[in-house]
Amino acid sequence: MSEPVPNIAQKGPYAVELEAGKVYFWCQCGNSKNQPFCDGSHKSGPFTPVKFTAETTGTAYLCGCKHSGHKPFCDGTHKSV
């Protein structure tokens, strides 16, 4: 049986403003209407959101292709998917 593959929300990162110390839930399934954050769309599938706490306040680049090796952050993988 093959491993489930997430939907590609966009082929590039999402530039978002994060607040230090705040908890966020990054969408891992690619189905959220609130990209790059989770809206609960994963509930009918095999994916769960990635919970993370922002270390600093400012702009962060969160993965849009859902294939990053450094989830939830973009690592350039979108260039090859």
Summary of the structure (lengths in Angstrom):
residues: 81
radius of gyration: 12.2
end to end distance: 21.3
largest distance: 41.6
contacts: 217
relative contact order: 0.30
helix: 10%
strand: 25%
